Amino acid sequence: MNENIWDAETKTLIERYFIVDAETGHINEYASSMQAYTISEYRNLLEDCGFTDIMIRPALFGMENHLFCSITLTGKKH
């Protein structure tokens, strides 16, 4: 089983997974989280870390159909 929780205030997705042992009924719980950023927030994060020549490229596919997708960020740090 799994549970997804979106916290709009912190822009955080929390995913919890529950594995039930069919023989014993014992439940193991696992979790992961992801932080969401806008393109300008990504750029600011990289600039704040000293990167220059920042390029942000959209996903190769899927942008038109999904709210969340991968992007590629590149930059130089001297």
N, C-alpha and C positions, 0 to 999 in steps of 0.2 A: 504494500500500500504506500501511497505517497500523498503528501500535502504540500501545497504551494501557498505561500503567504507573501503578498506584496505590501510593502510599507511605502506609501506615496510620499510621506514627509521626508524620509531618508533616501528615497529612491533605491530601496534594497529589496531583492527577491530572496526569500528564505525557502529552501526546499528541504523537506524532511521525509525520510524514507523509513518505513517500518517493515522489518522482516520477521514473519511469524514462523516459528518452528512447528510444523504440523504435528510432530510426535509429542513434543513437550509443552507446547503452547507458549514457550519463552519468546519474548519480543525483543529484538535488537533495533535500536533507533540510530539513524545516521542523518547528518544534516550538512548542507552546504549553503553558501550565500553568495550573491553577486551584487555589486554596486552599479547602478546605471548613471551614465553621464551624457550630457548633450555634447555636440561637436565643439562648441565654444568652451565648455568646461574641460574637455580633453586638451584642447589647445592651451588653455591657461595652466593646467597641471604640468604639461611638458615645458612651457616657458618658465614656470616657477622653479623647475628643476634644472634650468640652464640650457635647454635645447633650443636650437635655432633651425632655420630652414625647414620648418615643420610642414609636412604634407599629409593630408588626410584623404584617403581614397575610400570610396564606398565599396560595399560588398560586390563581388562579381555577379551575384544574382540574389534575388529574394527581397530587395529593399522595397519593391512595390507591394509586396504581399504581407510583410511582417513588421510589427512594431520594433522588435528586437532582432538584430542581426549583427554579423561581424563586420568590422571595418579594419583597414590597415593604417597604422600611424607610423610615420618615419620622421626622423629629425637628426640633427648633428649636435654633438656636444664636444666642445674643445677643451 
